[in-house]
Amino acid sequence: MRALTFALGVTADAALGDPPTAVHPVGLIGRAAALLRACAPGGEVARGRYGLGVATMLPLVAAAGAVALRNRARALHPLAGVAIEVALLDSTCALRTLLDRATEVHDALARDAVEEARALLSRHLVSRDTSSLTPSEVAGATIESVAENLSDGVIAPWLWYALAGLPGAVVYRTANTMDALWGYHSPEFEALGRGVARLDDALNLLPARLTALAIVTAAALPGSGASASSALATWRADARLTESPNAGHPMAAMAGALGVSLTKHDAYTLGATLRAPDAADIARAIQLARVAARLVAAGLFGALLATKCTTTGPATPADR
């Protein structure tokens, strides 16, 4: 059943994208985070302990709520339970939305609408200031976002669903959302967000590396127009150049696969010897990410089926 639900959730995301903002669980998490932030105590030590408590409890509460909702629907009818779980799984991942947003930036750059491309990049994909970015830097930031969010927003929730079912996906999505809201180096969030930032780092250790491997594999397929050898070499050389212990892995692999250099000023340069990216490279990154996601989805679906078959074992004559 988990394999079937996983397949339906992946298909729902591909067909429908994110649920409406008003009912999106991430929006609910954001509102909860705002309330909890308002209740945070003063003082670095107290804020650190409070933040650690929130990082521990909020993902568990969200997972318990999701499971309770699914179980209540299942009690009404088994198919209702499946439908709710599919909808919740769909809400934890965002492949279609990610690629659609990146395509919007690509289209704006392709028609030389640089200001529009900067605005779209800032609104949908990155938190940095984009007002002075050159067209090449806009392209590079978009490619970085595609690679990083392929891990954070797609493959990580899929993997945690495969490993731990609906609670795993919801715990991951809650922690990742909280990190996006609180994980800043600033006087307000340095202590408050430390706990959730470390939790998010831990939950993304395996997905980030799986995503990089998927990008390398996708680049090796015939007709990809990308270089698997360069992806692997850049991944190995540059993955640790980012402040995050995880983000550099998919970004470095993507940089090498496309043969482009990805730079964030005063932070890192991935693939320093490679050429600067342009709008066409965004389209290549989108296609490579789509193929990498399909490879991971197929692998996880097969693993879930194989696990079920191993657990149940072959039927005996008495079973038949």
Order of alpha helices (4+ residues) and beta strands (2+ residues): alpha-alpha-alpha-alpha-alpha-alpha-alpha-alpha-alpha-alpha-alpha-beta-beta-alpha
